[in-house]
Amino acid sequence: MSRYTGPIHRKARRLGFSVLETGKDLLKRPFPPGQHGKKRTRKPSNYALQLKEKQKVRFMYGVSEKQFKKTFQNAKKMKGVVGEDFLKLLESRLDNLVYRIGFANTRRGARQLVNHGHIRVNDQKVDIPSYQVKPGDIISLREKSKNLPVVLSALENRSKRVEYVEFDVNKMAGSYVRYPERSELNSEIDIALVVEFYSR
């Protein structure tokens, strides 16, 4: 299955979850799509719950099914708790950190900046959105890209950042300070259900 590129609010309504993590995608219609959206009361099966939780995480990070599963397999090889390691790997993706730093308003916008060659990691051009950034790495903009209106607008709109990234206004660069703690990530996600889904 390829990456979903359609309207994100449709997926947010279907899942009953803010894929953008801002709540704006559920502001107007916080119920499932379709004429019976408000009336659905059937209790979902365990599989349905696991699938829904998996889709929440996948659409939130904007990852294809193939990449998502591969990342989970990599998390299983790590020594920590599988679910937490899985989220750490997703948070360590370059496109996600470009978004977290504030160079883009959405992860989609961040992915586009990376794909178009605007982003540098440790002063080296990296145009692969799934690139795994390590704690201590510096993420910056190409010199010609520092005055892009879309970037300046995104930085102006960013009121706060997560604690595991830092931003230097003068250098227009951010750093990945450390891996995030589970408590710092989206509390609406039950990552144990995602682990169960792939452990069937």
FIZA-443976 format. One record per atom (N, C-alpha, C, O): residue in one letter; atom name; z negated, y negated, x. Coordinates in Angstrom, 2 decimals, padded with zeros to 5 digits, always signed. Atoms other than C-alpha are relative to their C-alpha. Layout:
<marmars>
residuo atomo pz py px
A CA Z Y X
...
</marmars>
This chain:
<marmars>
residuo atomo pz py px
M N +000.00 +001.19 +000.85
M CA +000.00 +000.00 +000.00
M C +000.00 -001.25 +000.88
M O -000.82 -001.36 +001.79
S N -000.09 +001.21 -000.80
S CA +001.00 -003.39 +001.43
S C -001.08 -000.99 -000.43
S O -001.79 -000.78 -001.42
R N +000.99 +001.03 +000.30
R CA -001.17 -006.49 +001.45
R C +000.39 -000.73 -001.28
R O +001.55 -001.06 -001.48
Y N -000.25 +000.72 +001.25
Y CA -001.52 -008.20 -001.93
Y C +000.25 -001.47 +000.29
Y O -000.53 -002.11 +000.99
T N -000.34 +001.40 -000.24
T CA +000.16 -011.61 -001.95
T C +000.12 -000.81 -001.30
T O +000.56 -001.96 -001.28
G N -000.08 +000.68 +001.29
G CA -000.03 -012.50 -005.65
G C -001.17 -000.95 -000.22
G O -001.96 -001.19 +000.69
P N +001.09 +000.93 +000.32
P CA -002.40 -014.92 -007.42
P C -001.37 +000.66 +000.18
P O -001.63 +001.71 -000.40
I N +001.29 -000.61 -000.33
I CA -005.90 -014.27 -006.12
I C -000.97 -000.01 -001.17
I O -001.85 +000.84 -001.25
H N +000.94 +000.07 +001.13
H CA -007.64 -015.31 -009.35
H C +000.15 +001.22 -000.91
H O -000.80 +001.58 -001.61
R N -000.19 -001.20 +000.83
R CA -006.13 -012.28 -011.10
R C -000.86 +001.14 +000.50
R O -001.49 +001.86 -000.28
K N +000.83 -001.05 -000.58
K CA -007.85 -009.92 -008.70
K C -001.48 -000.31 -000.19
K O -002.29 +000.58 -000.43
A N +001.40 +000.41 +000.18
A CA -011.07 -011.91 -008.96
A C -000.47 +000.32 -001.42
A O -001.58 +000.82 -001.62
R N +000.36 -000.28 +001.39
R CA -011.06 -011.59 -012.76
R C -000.09 +001.49 -000.26
R O -000.98 +001.95 -000.97
R N -000.01 -001.46 +000.18
R CA -010.21 -007.89 -012.63
R C -001.26 +000.63 +000.56
R O -001.82 +001.56 -000.03
L N +001.16 -000.57 -000.68
L CA -013.08 -007.20 -010.24
L C -001.32 -000.64 -000.44
L O -002.39 -000.10 -000.16
G N +001.22 +000.71 +000.38
G CA -015.54 -009.70 -011.74
G C -000.76 -000.49 +001.22
G O -001.99 -000.48 +001.25
F N +000.58 +000.34 -001.30
F CA -016.13 -010.96 -008.21
F C +000.83 -001.11 +000.63
F O +002.06 -001.05 +000.62
S N -000.71 +001.11 -000.63
S CA -015.25 -014.19 -006.40
S C +000.56 +000.43 +001.35
S O -000.17 +000.50 +002.34
V N -000.66 -000.45 -001.22
V CA -012.75 -013.02 -003.80
V C -000.02 -001.10 +001.06
V O -000.05 -000.80 +002.26
L N +000.03 +001.13 -000.93
L CA -012.77 -016.51 -002.24
L C -001.42 -000.35 +000.46
L O -001.60 -001.17 +001.35
E N +001.43 +000.24 -000.29
E CA -016.61 -016.46 -002.10
E C -000.44 -001.41 -000.36
E O -001.51 -001.85 +000.08
T N +000.37 +001.36 +000.40
T CA -016.64 -019.94 -003.64
T C -000.33 -000.08 -001.49
T O -001.00 -001.02 -001.93
G N +000.20 +000.01 +001.44
G CA -016.72 -019.05 -007.34
G C +001.09 -000.73 -000.76
G O +001.15 -000.66 -001.99
K N -001.05 +000.79 +000.64
K CA -013.71 -021.28 -008.02
K C +001.04 +000.88 -000.68
K O +001.64 +000.47 -001.68
D N -001.01 -000.88 +000.59
D CA -011.44 -018.31 -008.75
D C -000.47 +000.64 -001.31
D O +000.32 +001.30 -001.99
L N +000.52 -000.54 +001.26
L CA -013.71 -017.32 -011.67
L C -000.51 -001.10 -000.93
L O -001.11 -000.83 -001.97
L N +000.56 +001.13 +000.72
L CA -014.53 -020.79 -012.93
L C +000.51 -000.12 -001.43
L O -000.27 -000.33 -002.36
K N -000.58 +000.22 +001.33
K CA -012.12 -021.01 -015.87
K C -000.14 +001.21 -000.92
K O -000.46 +001.06 -002.09
R N +000.04 -001.22 +000.82
R CA -012.06 -017.38 -017.07
R C -000.78 +001.10 +000.69
R O -000.20 +001.96 +001.35
P N +000.83 -001.00 -000.69
P CA -014.98 -015.29 -015.83
P C -000.08 +001.34 -000.74
P O -001.17 +001.90 -000.90
F N -000.06 -001.29 +000.69
F CA -013.86 -012.16 -017.70
F C +001.31 +000.68 +000.36
F O +002.25 +000.01 +000.79
P N -001.21 -000.73 -000.39
P CA -011.25 -009.41 -017.12
P C +001.24 -000.49 -000.74
P O +001.12 -001.00 -001.85
P N -001.23 +000.42 +000.65
P CA -007.59 -010.18 -017.91
P C +000.37 +000.92 -001.16
P O -000.20 +002.01 -001.29
G N -000.44 -000.82 +001.13
G CA -005.85 -008.87 -021.02
G C -000.67 -000.41 -001.29
G O -001.72 -001.06 -001.28
Q N +000.52 +000.43 +001.29
Q CA -006.43 -009.33 -024.74
Q C -001.34 +000.63 -000.35
Q O -002.07 +000.13 -001.20
H N +001.27 -000.64 +000.27
H CA -009.38 -006.93 -024.67
H C -001.00 -000.22 +001.13
H O -002.02 +000.47 +001.22
G N +000.82 +000.24 -001.18
G CA -010.90 -008.37 -021.51
G C -001.47 -000.21 -000.29
G O -002.33 +000.28 +000.45
K N +001.39 +000.31 +000.31
K CA -014.07 -009.62 -023.18
K C -000.72 +001.14 -000.72
K O -001.95 +001.14 -000.82
K N +000.60 -001.02 +000.87
K CA -014.62 -006.48 -025.28
K C -000.23 +001.34 +000.69
K O -000.81 +002.25 +000.09
R N +000.12 -001.30 -000.67
R CA -014.54 -003.69 -022.67
R C -001.45 +000.35 +000.27
R O -002.16 -000.39 +000.95
T N +001.41 -000.40 -000.14
T CA -017.83 -001.82 -022.80
T C -000.14 +001.42 +000.55
T O -001.26 +001.88 +000.77
R N +000.08 -001.38 -000.46
R CA -016.93 +001.69 -021.57
R C -000.68 +000.08 +001.36
R O -000.36 -000.68 +002.27
K N +000.73 -000.14 -001.26
K CA -019.26 +002.84 -018.82
K C +000.91 +000.61 +001.07
K O +001.50 +001.67 +000.83
P N -000.88 -000.53 -001.05
P CA -017.35 +003.34 -015.54
P C -000.59 +001.22 +000.69
P O -001.81 +001.38 +000.76
S N +000.44 -001.19 -000.73
S CA -017.52 +006.61 -013.60
S C -000.45 -000.41 +001.40
S O -000.25 -001.55 +001.82
N N +000.43 +000.28 -001.38
N CA -019.01 +006.85 -010.10
N C +001.19 -000.36 +000.88
N O +001.12 -001.26 +001.71
Y N -001.20 +000.27 -000.79
Y CA -015.52 +006.96 -008.64
Y C +000.51 -001.41 -000.27
Y O +000.92 -002.12 +000.65
A N -000.48 +001.33 +000.38
A CA -014.55 +003.81 -010.57
A C -000.86 -001.08 +000.66
A O -000.34 -002.11 +001.10
L N +000.90 +000.96 -000.63
L CA -017.61 +001.99 -009.21
L C +000.27 -000.11 +001.50
L O +000.29 -001.20 +002.07
Q N -000.28 -000.02 -001.44
Q CA -016.83 +003.07 -005.64
Q C +001.33 -000.69 +000.30
Q O +001.43 -001.47 +001.25
L N -001.32 +000.61 -000.18
L CA -013.17 +002.07 -005.97
L C -000.07 -001.51 -000.18
L O +000.52 -002.26 +000.60
K N +000.12 +001.43 +000.27
K CA -014.08 -001.31 -007.44
K C -000.67 -000.71 +001.18
K O -000.24 -001.80 +001.57
E N +000.71 +000.61 -001.12
E CA -016.50 -002.02 -004.59
E C +000.89 -000.08 +001.24
E O +000.88 -001.06 +001.98
K N -000.94 -000.02 -001.13
K CA -013.90 -001.01 -002.02
K C +001.04 -001.10 -000.15
K O +001.38 -001.78 +000.83
Q N -001.01 +001.02 +000.26
Q CA -011.34 -003.30 -003.65
Q C -000.57 -001.42 +000.17
Q O +000.13 -002.33 +000.61
K N +000.65 +001.30 -000.19
K CA -013.82 -006.19 -003.65
K C +000.09 -000.43 +001.47
K O +000.53 -001.53 +001.79
V N +000.04 +000.31 -001.43
V CA -014.19 -006.01 +000.13
V C +001.42 -000.18 +000.54
V O +001.69 -001.09 +001.32
R N -001.37 +000.05 -000.51
R CA -010.50 -005.35 +000.77
R C +000.71 -001.30 -000.37
R O +001.37 -001.91 +000.47
F N -000.67 +001.23 +000.43
F CA -009.25 -008.29 -001.28
F C -000.70 -001.24 +000.55
F O -000.06 -002.26 +000.79
M N +000.73 +001.14 -000.55
M CA -011.99 -010.58 +000.02
M C +000.50 -000.32 +001.42
M O +000.71 -001.48 +001.77
Y N -000.47 +000.20 -001.37
Y CA -010.84 -010.06 +003.62
Y C +001.53 -000.03 +000.09
Y O +002.08 -000.34 +001.15
G N -001.46 +000.06 +000.02
G CA -007.16 -009.83 +002.60
G C +000.66 +001.00 +000.92
G O +001.62 +000.68 +001.62
V N -000.49 -001.04 -000.91
V CA -006.54 -006.57 +004.42
V C +000.80 +001.04 -000.79
V O +000.48 +001.34 -001.94
S N -000.77 -001.06 +000.64
S CA -003.93 -003.92 +003.61
S C -000.82 +001.28 -000.04
S O -001.77 +001.43 +000.72
E N +000.74 -001.25 +000.12
E CA -005.13 -000.47 +002.59
E C -000.02 +000.78 +001.31
E O -001.04 +001.35 +001.69
K N -000.11 -000.73 -001.26
K CA -003.91 +001.05 +005.85
K C -000.93 -000.59 +001.06
K O -001.64 +000.15 +001.74
Q N +000.88 +000.67 -000.97
Q CA -005.73 -001.53 +008.00
Q C -001.46 +000.19 -000.37
Q O -002.32 +000.39 +000.49
F N +001.37 -000.13 +000.50
F CA -008.83 -001.27 +005.84
F C -000.57 +001.36 +000.36
F O -001.69 +001.46 +000.87
K N +000.46 -001.36 -000.29
K CA -009.09 +002.50 +006.22
K C -000.15 +000.21 +001.51
K O -001.09 +000.87 +001.96
K N +000.07 -000.14 -001.44
K CA -008.38 +002.30 +009.95
K C -001.25 -000.68 +000.55
K O -001.90 -000.15 +001.46
T N +001.21 +000.71 -000.42
T CA -011.18 -000.25 +010.38
T C -001.24 +000.81 -000.33
T O -002.19 +000.85 +000.45
F N +001.13 -000.84 +000.37
F CA -013.54 +002.06 +008.51
F C -000.15 +001.18 +000.96
F O -001.26 +001.52 +001.36
Q N +000.04 -001.11 -000.95
Q CA -012.61 +004.96 +010.79
Q C -000.57 -000.46 +001.35
Q O -001.31 +000.28 +002.00
N N +000.54 +000.55 -001.25
N CA -013.37 +002.75 +013.81
N C -001.50 -000.24 -000.11
N O -002.24 -000.05 +000.86
A N +001.44 +000.24 +000.22
A CA -016.75 +001.84 +012.29
A C -000.79 +001.30 +000.08
A O -001.93 +001.31 +000.54
K N +000.68 -001.31 -000.04
K CA -017.61 +005.55 +011.96
K C -000.25 +000.46 +001.43
K O -001.16 +001.24 +001.68
K N +000.14 -000.40 -001.41
K CA -017.19 +005.93 +015.73
K C -001.09 -000.80 +000.72
K O -001.49 -000.44 +001.83
M N +001.04 +000.82 -000.61
M CA -019.78 +003.24 +016.44
M C -001.38 +000.63 -000.22
M O -001.53 +001.52 -001.05
K N +001.31 -000.66 +000.00
K CA -023.46 +004.08 +016.97
K C -000.95 -000.48 -001.10
K O -001.95 +000.17 -001.37
G N +000.91 +000.55 +001.00
G CA -025.01 +001.92 +014.25
G C +000.20 +000.57 -001.39
G O +000.75 +001.66 -001.56
V N -000.18 -000.38 +001.40
V CA -025.10 +002.12 +010.45
V C +001.45 -000.26 -000.38
V O +001.96 -001.36 -000.17
V N -001.45 +000.09 +000.25
V CA -021.53 +002.78 +009.27
V C +000.38 -001.21 -000.84
V O +001.29 -001.96 -000.47
G N -000.35 +001.11 +000.88
G CA -021.48 +000.26 +006.42
G C -000.14 -001.36 +000.67
G O +000.73 -002.22 +000.53
E N +000.23 +001.28 -000.67
E CA -022.95 -002.56 +008.49
E C +001.01 -000.21 +001.13
E O +001.51 -001.32 +001.32
D N -000.99 +000.11 -001.07
D CA -020.67 -001.81 +011.45
D C +001.39 -000.32 -000.55
D O +002.16 -001.05 +000.06
F N -001.27 +000.25 +000.67
F CA -017.71 -001.81 +009.06
F C +000.16 -001.49 -000.32
F O +001.21 -002.08 -000.07
L N -000.04 +001.43 +000.33
L CA -018.56 -005.32 +007.84
L C +000.08 -000.85 +001.26
L O +000.73 -001.90 +001.26
K N -000.06 +000.74 -001.26
K CA -019.09 -006.48 +011.44
K C +001.42 -000.03 +000.55
K O +001.88 -001.06 +001.04
L N -001.38 -000.05 -000.48
L CA -015.59 -005.32 +012.37
L C +000.91 -000.89 -000.83
L O +001.80 -001.56 -000.30
L N -000.81 +000.86 +000.88
L CA -014.10 -007.09 +009.35
L C -000.28 -001.48 +000.29
L O +000.64 -002.30 +000.30
E N +000.37 +001.38 -000.31
E CA -016.02 -010.28 +010.18
E C +000.54 -000.43 +001.35
E O +000.75 -001.62 +001.59
S N -000.46 +000.31 -001.36
S CA -014.80 -010.06 +013.79
S C +001.51 -000.15 +000.11
S O +002.02 -000.45 +001.18
R N -001.45 +000.23 +000.00
R CA -011.12 -010.24 +012.79
R C +000.27 -001.47 +000.29
R O -000.46 -002.35 -000.15
L N -000.33 +001.38 -000.37
L CA -009.46 -013.34 +014.20
L C +000.27 -000.88 -001.22
L O -000.21 -002.01 -001.27
D N -000.31 +000.84 +001.17
D CA -008.13 -014.55 +010.83
D C -001.27 -000.38 -000.75
D O -001.38 -001.50 -001.27
N N +001.25 +000.30 +000.69
N CA -011.62 -014.30 +009.32
N C -000.80 -001.07 +000.74
N O -001.37 -001.96 +000.11
L N +000.77 +000.97 -000.78
L CA -013.23 -016.25 +012.16
L C +000.66 -001.38 +000.02
L O -000.04 -002.40 +000.07
V N -000.70 +001.28 +000.13
V CA -010.55 -018.95 +012.00
V C -000.41 -000.67 -001.31
V O -000.59 -001.89 -001.37
Y N +000.46 +000.50 +001.31
Y CA -011.57 -019.31 +008.34
Y C -001.47 -000.42 +000.07
Y O -001.83 -001.49 -000.43
R N +001.43 +000.29 -000.10
R CA -015.32 -019.20 +009.13
R C -000.25 -001.29 +000.80
R O -001.15 -002.06 +000.47
I N +000.16 +001.21 -000.81
I CA -014.94 -021.92 +011.78
I C +000.38 -001.24 -000.80
I O -000.21 -002.31 -000.64
G N -000.40 +001.12 +000.84
G CA -013.15 -024.13 +009.27
G C +001.38 -000.54 +000.25
G O +001.73 -001.61 -000.25
F N -001.37 +000.45 -000.26
F CA -009.59 -024.41 +010.57
F C +000.89 +000.19 -001.23
F O +001.98 -000.38 -001.30
A N -000.76 -000.24 +001.24
A CA -008.39 -023.20 +007.13
A C -000.96 +000.11 -001.17
A O -002.12 +000.49 -001.00
N N +000.84 -000.06 +001.20
N CA -009.70 -023.37 +003.57
N C -000.17 +001.42 -000.55
N O -001.14 +001.71 -001.24
T N +000.03 -001.38 +000.48
T CA -008.95 -019.70 +002.85
T C +000.38 +000.94 +001.13
T O +000.92 +000.52 +002.16
R N -000.39 -000.98 -001.01
R CA -008.46 -016.50 +004.79
R C +001.52 +000.15 +000.06
R O +002.08 +000.43 +001.12
R N -001.47 -000.03 +000.01
R CA -004.81 -016.52 +003.72
R C +000.56 -001.11 +000.88
R O +001.48 -000.90 +001.67
G N -000.43 +001.13 -000.81
G CA -004.39 -019.95 +005.26
G C -000.28 +000.24 +001.47
G O +000.52 -000.14 +002.33
A N +000.36 -000.32 -001.38
A CA -006.17 -018.77 +008.40
A C +000.98 +001.00 +000.60
A O +001.38 +000.87 +001.76
R N -000.96 -001.02 -000.48
R CA -003.85 -015.76 +008.68
R C +001.34 -000.63 +000.33
R O +002.00 -000.25 +001.30
Q N -001.27 +000.69 -000.25
Q CA -000.85 -018.06 +008.46
Q C -000.05 -000.80 +001.30
Q O +000.92 -000.83 +002.05
L N +000.16 +000.75 -001.26
L CA -002.20 -020.26 +011.27
L C +000.13 +000.93 +001.20
L O +000.76 +000.59 +002.20
V N -000.05 -000.97 -001.09
V CA -002.64 -017.18 +013.45
V C +001.43 +000.51 +000.18
V O +001.94 +000.54 +001.30
N N -001.36 -000.53 -000.07
N CA +000.79 -015.74 +012.61
N C +001.00 -000.98 +000.61
N O +001.94 -000.59 +001.29
H N -000.93 +001.02 -000.48
H CA +002.50 -019.03 +013.43
H C -000.31 -000.49 +001.41
H O +000.31 -001.43 +001.90
G N +000.28 +000.30 -001.41
G CA +000.94 -019.19 +016.89
G C -000.81 -001.24 +000.27
G O -000.75 -001.79 +001.37
H N +000.79 +001.22 -000.18
H CA -001.43 -022.12 +016.35
H C -001.35 +000.26 +000.67
H O -002.00 -000.68 +001.14
I N +001.35 -000.33 -000.45
I CA -004.55 -020.26 +017.52
I C -000.02 +000.61 +001.40
I O +000.87 +001.38 +001.78
R N +000.20 -000.56 -001.34
R CA -005.80 -019.46 +021.01
R C -001.41 +000.58 +000.10
R O -002.36 +000.04 -000.46
V N +001.30 -000.63 -000.25
V CA -008.62 -017.12 +022.07
V C -000.22 -000.01 +001.50
V O +000.57 +000.56 +002.25
N N +000.28 +000.17 -001.44
N CA -010.19 -017.94 +025.44
N C +001.21 -000.59 +000.73
N O +001.56 -000.19 +001.84
D N -001.15 +000.75 -000.53
D CA -007.21 -020.26 +026.02
D C +001.26 +000.85 +000.16
D O +002.18 +000.48 +000.89
Q N -001.20 -000.84 +000.00
Q CA -004.70 -017.44 +025.49
Q C +000.55 +000.10 -001.43
Q O -000.21 +000.31 -002.37
K N -000.60 -000.09 +001.34
K CA -002.25 -017.42 +022.57
K C -000.16 +001.39 -000.57
K O +000.16 +002.39 +000.07
V N +000.13 -001.27 +000.72
V CA -003.05 -014.70 +020.03
V C +000.56 -000.21 -001.40
V O +000.07 -001.06 -002.14
D N -000.61 +000.16 +001.33
D CA -000.85 -014.31 +016.94
D C -000.14 +001.26 -000.85
D O +000.69 +001.53 -001.72
I N +000.28 -001.22 +000.76
I CA -002.32 -011.06 +015.59
I C -001.26 -000.22 -000.83
I O -002.35 -000.27 -000.27
P N +001.16 +000.28 +000.85
P CA -004.63 -011.69 +012.58
P C -001.13 +001.03 +000.12
P O -002.30 +000.68 -000.03
S N +001.01 -001.06 -000.06
S CA -006.42 -008.34 +013.02
S C -000.67 +000.11 +001.37
S O -001.51 +000.98 +001.58
Y N +000.58 -000.03 -001.35
Y CA -007.30 -009.08 +016.67
Y C -001.52 -000.06 -000.10
Y O -002.08 -000.91 -000.80
Q N +001.45 -000.06 +000.03
Q CA -010.95 -008.16 +017.26
Q C -000.61 -000.96 +001.03
Q O -000.49 -000.77 +002.24
V N +000.65 +000.99 -000.84
V CA -012.86 -011.13 +018.60
V C -001.39 +000.53 +000.41
V O -002.07 +001.17 -000.40
K N +001.29 -000.46 -000.50
K CA -015.93 -010.40 +020.73
K C -000.97 -001.18 +000.09
K O -000.55 -002.31 +000.32
P N +000.98 +001.09 -000.15
P CA -019.18 -012.40 +020.78
P C +000.16 -000.69 +001.36
P O +000.26 -000.04 +002.40
G N -000.20 +000.77 -001.23
G CA -018.82 -015.18 +023.33
G C +001.40 -000.55 +000.13
G O +001.63 -001.47 +000.92
D N -001.39 +000.48 -000.06
D CA -015.09 -015.66 +022.77
D C +000.12 -001.40 -000.63
D O -000.58 -001.73 -001.58
I N -000.25 +001.36 +000.49
I CA -013.83 -019.21 +022.21
I C +001.33 -000.02 -000.76
I O +002.36 +000.41 -000.24
I N -001.20 +000.10 +000.84
I CA -011.34 -019.84 +019.40
I C +000.37 -001.47 -000.13
I O -000.43 -002.28 -000.59
S N -000.42 +001.40 +000.03
S CA -009.34 -023.04 +019.64
S C +001.42 -000.12 -000.55
S O +002.09 +000.87 -000.82
L N -001.34 +000.29 +000.48
L CA -006.15 -024.68 +018.44
L C +000.92 -000.32 +001.17
L O +000.48 -000.85 +002.18
R N -001.00 +000.42 -000.98
R CA -002.97 -025.09 +020.44
R C +000.01 -001.53 +000.01
R O -000.17 -002.16 -001.03
E N +000.08 +001.45 -000.14
E CA -002.82 -028.66 +021.73
E C +000.84 -000.73 -001.03
E O +000.40 -001.73 -001.61
K N -000.90 +000.64 +000.96
K CA +000.14 -029.55 +019.49
K C -000.45 +000.17 -001.44
K O +000.02 -000.53 -002.34
S N +000.42 -000.32 +001.37
S CA -001.65 -028.11 +016.45
S C -001.28 -000.72 -000.42
S O -001.71 -000.60 -001.57
K N +001.30 +000.62 +000.29
K CA -004.83 -030.19 +016.65
K C +000.09 -001.11 -001.04
K O -000.92 -001.48 -001.64
N N -000.17 +001.08 +000.99
N CA -003.38 -032.90 +014.40
N C +000.73 +000.46 -001.26
N O +001.20 -000.36 -002.04
L N -000.63 -000.51 +001.22
L CA -001.94 -030.62 +011.72
L C -000.79 -000.47 -001.22
L O -002.00 -000.27 -001.27
P N +000.71 +000.49 +001.19
P CA -002.79 -032.21 +008.33
P C -000.80 +001.08 -000.71
P O -001.91 +000.82 -001.18
V N +000.69 -001.08 +000.70
V CA -003.72 -028.83 +006.84
V C -001.30 +000.38 +000.72
V O -002.29 +000.73 +000.08
V N +001.20 -000.32 -000.79
V CA -006.22 -028.20 +009.67
V C -001.04 -001.12 -000.13
V O -002.22 -000.84 -000.36
L N +000.91 +001.14 +000.11
L CA -007.73 -031.70 +009.57
L C -000.65 -000.07 -001.38
L O -001.83 -000.39 -001.52
S N +000.52 -000.01 +001.36
S CA -008.10 -031.45 +005.80
S C -001.05 +001.10 -000.19
S O -002.08 +000.88 -000.83
A N +000.93 -001.13 +000.11
A CA -009.80 -028.04 +006.06
A C -001.31 -000.31 +000.71
A O -002.39 -000.02 +000.18
L N +001.20 +000.35 -000.76
L CA -012.24 -029.29 +008.71
L C -000.83 -001.06 -000.74
L O -002.06 -001.03 -000.71
E N +000.69 +001.06 +000.75
E CA -013.07 -032.32 +006.58
E C -000.72 +000.57 -001.22
E O -001.79 +000.10 -001.60
N N +000.59 -000.60 +001.21
N CA -013.77 -030.12 +003.55
N C -001.14 +000.97 +000.31
N O -001.91 +001.32 -000.58
R N +001.02 -000.99 -000.37
R CA -016.04 -027.71 +005.48
R C -001.35 -000.69 +000.19
R O -001.56 -001.40 +001.17
S N +001.30 +000.67 -000.06
S CA -019.60 -028.84 +004.79
S C -001.01 +000.78 +000.85
S O -001.87 +000.18 +001.50
K N +000.93 -000.81 -000.81
K CA -021.43 -025.92 +006.44
K C +000.70 +001.26 +000.50
K O +001.72 +001.68 -000.03
R N -000.56 -001.21 -000.61
R CA -020.75 -022.87 +008.60
R C -001.07 +001.07 +000.09
R O -002.26 +000.78 +000.05
V N +000.94 -001.10 -000.20
V CA -022.31 -019.47 +009.02
V C -000.64 -000.14 +001.38
V O -000.06 -000.76 +002.27
E N +000.77 +000.23 -001.22
E CA -024.89 -019.26 +011.80
E C +000.56 +000.74 +001.22
E O +000.21 +000.42 +002.36
Y N -000.50 -000.76 -001.15
Y CA -022.96 -016.78 +013.94
Y C +001.29 -000.59 +000.58
Y O +001.91 +000.02 +001.46
V N -001.09 +000.74 -000.66
V CA -020.18 -019.28 +014.70
V C -000.46 -001.43 +000.26
V O -001.26 -001.99 -000.51
E N +000.31 +001.38 -000.33
E CA -020.45 -022.68 +016.36
E C +001.31 -000.76 +000.15
E O +002.34 -000.19 +000.50
F N -001.20 +000.82 -000.09
F CA -017.99 -025.56 +016.35
F C -000.26 -001.25 +000.81
F O -001.22 -001.97 +000.56
D N +000.07 +001.19 -000.82
D CA -017.45 -028.26 +018.95
D C +001.06 -000.99 -000.49
D O +002.26 -000.77 -000.30
V N -000.92 +000.98 +000.59
V CA -015.92 -031.31 +017.25
V C +000.88 -000.65 +001.06
V O +002.07 -000.86 +000.83
N N -000.75 +000.70 -001.06
N CA -014.87 -032.97 +020.51
N C +001.12 +000.87 +000.58
N O +002.21 +000.37 +000.86
K N -001.00 -000.90 -000.58
K CA -013.03 -029.92 +021.84
K C +000.88 +000.66 -001.06
K O +001.87 +001.32 -000.74
M N -000.72 -000.65 +001.11
M CA -011.80 -028.81 +018.38
M C +000.08 +001.51 +000.24
M O +001.13 +002.12 +000.10
A N +000.06 -001.44 -000.30
A CA -012.93 -025.29 +019.27
A C -001.28 +000.60 -000.56
A O -002.32 -000.06 -000.63
G N +001.17 -000.71 +000.51
G CA -015.29 -022.73 +017.81
G C -000.30 +001.20 +000.86
G O +000.58 +001.71 +001.56
S N +000.36 -001.19 -000.77
S CA -017.18 -019.87 +019.39
S C -000.68 +001.02 -000.92
S O -001.43 +000.67 -001.83
Y N +000.62 -001.10 +000.73
Y CA -018.21 -016.50 +018.03
Y C -001.28 +000.34 +000.75
Y O -001.24 +001.01 +001.79
V N +001.27 -000.08 -000.72
V CA -021.88 -016.54 +018.99
V C -000.53 +001.44 +000.08
V O -000.95 +001.90 +001.14
R N +000.56 -001.36 +000.08
R CA -022.93 -013.05 +017.85
R C +000.55 +000.70 -001.23
R O +001.17 +000.08 -002.09
Y N -000.37 -000.74 +001.20
Y CA -022.26 -010.30 +015.37
Y C -000.93 -000.44 -001.15
Y O -002.10 -000.73 -000.90
P N +000.85 +000.42 +001.12
P CA -023.55 -011.21 +011.88
P C -000.99 +001.08 -000.42
P O -000.75 +002.27 -000.23
E N +000.97 -000.92 +000.60
E CA -026.63 -009.64 +010.30
E C +000.46 +000.30 -001.43
E O +001.16 -000.51 -002.04
R N -000.40 -000.36 +001.37
R CA -026.16 -007.83 +006.98
R C -000.48 -001.05 -001.00
R O +000.22 -001.34 -001.98
S N +000.57 +000.98 +000.92
S CA -028.38 -010.43 +005.28
S C +000.81 -001.30 -000.04
S O +000.66 -002.10 -000.97
E N -000.80 +001.23 -000.06
E CA -025.92 -013.18 +006.30
E C +001.33 +000.15 -000.71
E O +002.05 -000.83 -000.90
L N -001.27 -000.26 +000.65
L CA -022.98 -011.55 +004.54
L C -000.17 +000.09 -001.51
L O -001.30 +000.06 -002.01
N N +000.00 +000.05 +001.46
N CA -022.05 -011.42 +000.85
N C -000.94 +001.03 -000.62
N O -000.76 +002.23 -000.45
S N +001.02 -000.88 +000.58
S CA -025.01 -010.00 -001.07
S C +000.49 +000.72 -001.26
S O -000.16 +001.65 -001.74
E N -000.54 -000.64 +001.20
E CA -022.82 -009.07 -004.07
E C +000.71 +001.31 +000.31
E O +001.09 +002.04 -000.61
I N -000.71 -001.21 -000.39
I CA -021.21 -006.25 -002.09
I C -000.98 +001.13 +000.28
I O -001.91 +000.98 +001.07
D N +000.80 -001.21 -000.26
D CA -022.78 -002.79 -002.20
D C +000.83 +000.86 +000.95
D O +001.62 +001.70 +000.52
I N -000.84 -000.67 -001.00
I CA -021.32 -001.47 +001.04
I C -000.21 +001.50 +000.01
I O +000.65 +002.25 +000.48
A N +000.27 -001.44 +000.06
A CA -022.95 +001.94 +000.48
A C +001.03 +000.70 -000.90
A O +001.40 +001.84 -000.64
L N -001.00 -000.59 +000.90
L CA -020.47 +002.54 -002.36
L C +001.34 +000.14 +000.69
L O +002.09 +001.08 +000.42
V N -001.25 -000.07 -000.77
V CA -017.56 +001.83 +000.01
V C -000.05 +001.20 +000.95
V O +000.93 +001.93 +001.11
V N +000.19 -001.15 -000.90
V CA -018.97 +004.37 +002.48
V C +000.13 +001.30 -000.78
V O +000.76 +002.25 -000.31
E N -000.11 -001.19 +000.86
E CA -019.30 +006.90 -000.35
E C +001.44 +000.28 -000.38
E O +001.86 +001.43 -000.44
F N -001.40 -000.16 +000.39
F CA -015.70 +006.26 -001.38
F C +000.79 +000.70 +001.08
F O +001.57 +001.60 +000.78
Y N -000.74 -000.60 -001.10
Y CA -014.37 +007.17 +002.06
Y C -000.63 +001.29 +000.52
Y O -000.08 +001.94 +001.41
S N +000.66 -001.23 -000.44
S CA -016.82 +010.06 +002.47
S C +000.20 +001.14 -000.98
S O -000.37 +002.22 -000.82
R N -000.22 -001.05 +001.00
R CA -015.58 +012.01 -000.54
R C +000.70 +001.20 +000.62
R O +000.97 +002.18 -000.07
</marmars>
